[in-house]
Amino acid sequence: MSLLELTDIAVEYHAPGRDRVRAVDGVSLEVRPGEIVGLVGESGCGKSSLARVAAGLAAPTAGGVRLHGEAVTPLGRRQRRRAEIGLQMVFQSPYSSLNPRRTVLSQLLDGVPAEVGDRAERRRDALGQLTRVGLDEAAAGRYPHQFSGGQLQRIAIARALAARPRVLVADEPVTALDVSSQAQVVDVLAELVEQLEVGMLFISHDLALVRRLADTTAVMYLGRLVETGPTERVWRRPKHPYTRALIDAIPSADPDAGLPRVLNGEISDPGAVHDGCRFRGRCAQAFSACGDEPELAGDDHTVACWLENEDTERVA
Amino acid sequence: MSADPDTDELLAVENLAVRLPGPDGPVPVLEDVSLSVRRGEIVGIAGESGSGKSMTARTLLDLLPTGAEVSGTLRFDGAELDHRDRKAMHAVRGHGIAMVFQDPTAAMHPMLSVGRQLTEHMRVHLGLTRTQAKARAVELLEQVRLPDPEGALRSYPHQFSGGQLQRIAIASALAARPRLLIADEPTTALDVTVQAGILGVLDSLRSDFDLSVLFITHDLGVLASLASHTCVFQHGRVVESAPTADLLRSPEHPYTRALLAARTDPAEVP
């Protein structure tokens, strides 16, 4: 049974005097306990909009979010229901997601549920969260500016975990960090997901990072999923030309590999989506069938591309 | 002012040490840093935050905070760079050495059109007329492969994506035909797909215009096929300096090995 279920999510933005922008257009995803789902795509593809909906921070224009089968209502001017606290988020910048004027301990205590016990027990619990992410208990009395970016992000993770979440939504949690801190934070996340049996939706523009961490990979382009499947299969045998382009763009430390291959063009304006396959304009393999929009098809490893559709060969 | 004819060395940094004022006396941020860049060569500087890689770049352009103590030798284009000589430094900045920063949105003025920002300093520093400056701006935007350069000049920074803005920032840095471009983490804030494009642009500027680039990054992989030589920085020192291919194939310093192990490489598929 899936833990977090996103069904047919659509997110629209409407700025005055401008057309509606459909940032997310019919995305369905699910996260099971102990599973890490990696969502990859370029800036502007709608992945952060989807993350905010998944974490219950914003209301989708259409579609629904279910946590343990129960509908999640978006945050408003009310206290969250206990069950919904099971949904926690880790943001991209730890500098702005932690309060600079409060100690680490006091911010961790925000998340520790009242059931844990009296003051001393809750304090012990908060310290336990710190050691769990690999920080010293002495960190508790300090303020955010006394830490490096990687340490802060681990504190942000500890705070999210203090609330006993069942699902973590992490939106580009390591993008702002150095390669070596990235590795540490990613390893901490992977370990915790396994230990605590929580599910995680991990969002990144870096497919190499997603490969290191995620069990399942979902690739998003201009508001839609174009490929999903078990991470190693997606990585080794990418079916969608966009997924292949993302892999080719990653610089390799092999000096013989040559410069990373460039994908032509930039992600187009989500306010002016043309008919047919959305990747068509940048795709080297586009052909006549791409005038119609392909559906996500397949069993385990799904792809939305006419090249992978057996019927197309007859058409072409 | 003439360069040694036997060498095509453009920049040489020897035994550079920088100390910044701290609450308990000067704090050393760079110690015994030596590196050199030849004409038409891309040299990489790799290291983590706080390793001193950006400080090295700032020292070259004299962009250090006040009170900084600098010692060592800096030689650019055959002449010594003297920070006390403000007039000489002014001539080097922009004409000799230009810089591109990590965050292209912060490098551009949000309320001035791209055309105004690109042409203004060309008119002031190079004495070009309005028409000449505009033609040069279009040429520069073509060099960095920005689509529709004419239209771009009339647009404002918020109308571009991060990758496009970084291309514009590179074009702007190249306006006064510098010999050396310092690129301080120019692709860190960008998507991998966009990063690939910027790396391509820098490499073609090097081969087409003999531009030298000092490329600063925390990701060794970015340097693999771009830089011919790489210096690895740790705690304000150069811990390893070698031709990039050798450095990646057989890293000698444990810190270089750790940096390499930390990254997830697409080539490592068993």
Interface residues (C-beta under 8 A of the other chain):
Chain A: E42 S43 G44 S148 G149 D178 V179 S180 S181 Q182 A183 H205 D206 L207 A208 L209 R211 R212 W235 R236 A245 L246 I247 D248 A249 I250 P251 S252 A253 D254 P255 D256 A257 G258 L259 P260 R261 V262 L263 E266 I267
Chain B: E48 S49 G50 S161 G162 G163 Q164 D191 V192 T193 V194 Q195 A196 G197 L199 G200 D203 H218 D219 L220 G221 V222 A224 S225 L226 T244 A245 L248 R249 A258 L259 L260 A261 A262 R263 T264 D265 P266 A267 V269
